[in-house]
Amino acid sequence: MPNRLAAETSPYLLQHAGNPVDWYPWGQEALERAKNEDRPILLSVGYSSCHWCHVMERE
């Protein structure tokens, strides 16, 4: 089941569109939801050429 990243144009973000995480792209919607629910923002920063990032995603 795709998450919110399925509509993005970034190749890196599209690699994670099928992850079982309800990812939000960085933007107002993510900030508003975190504020409304009084929750922290968990920010994933990655690099599409990182070998170990791909290994971790597969596992």
WOTA-V174278 format. One record per residue. N is the residue number from 1. OMEGA is omega in radians with two decimals (* if undefined). NEAR is the number of other ideal C-beta (glycine too) atoms within 8 Angstrom. D_LAST is the distance of its C-alpha to the last C-alpha in whole Angstrom. Layout:
BEGIN
N&OMEGA&NEAR&D_LAST / N&OMEGA&NEAR&D_LAST
END
This chain:
BEGIN
1&-3.13&3&18 / 2&3.06&6&18 / 3&-3.08&12&19 / 4&-3.13&8&22 / 5&-3.10&13&20 / 6&-3.12&8&21 / 7&-3.09&4&24 / 8&3.12&9&24 / 9&-3.13&4&25 / 10&3.09&6&23 / 11&3.13&6&20 / 12&-3.13&8&18 / 13&3.13&12&18 / 14&3.08&11&18 / 15&-3.06&8&15 / 16&-3.12&13&14 / 17&-3.14&11&16 / 18&3.12&6&14 / 19&3.10&9&12 / 20&3.13&2&12 / 21&3.14&6&14 / 22&-3.11&5&18 / 23&2.96&11&18 / 24&2.96&9&22 / 25&-3.14&9&23 / 26&3.13&5&25 / 27&-3.05&7&29 / 28&-3.12&5&31 / 29&3.12&7&30 / 30&-3.13&11&27 / 31&3.14&9&29 / 32&3.14&8&32 / 33&3.12&10&29 / 34&3.14&10&28 / 35&-3.12&7&32 / 36&-3.12&6&33 / 37&3.14&6&30 / 38&-3.12&4&31 / 39&3.09&6&27 / 40&3.04&4&26 / 41&3.06&7&24 / 42&-3.04&4&21 / 43&3.09&5&20 / 44&3.10&6&17 / 45&-3.09&3&18 / 46&-3.12&7&16 / 47&-2.98&5&17 / 48&3.12&8&16 / 49&-3.10&4&17 / 50&-3.12&8&15 / 51&-3.05&6&13 / 52&3.05&6&10 / 53&3.12&10&10 / 54&3.10&8&9 / 55&-3.13&8&6 / 56&-3.14&7&5 / 57&3.13&9&5 / 58&-3.09&5&4 / 59&*&4&0
END
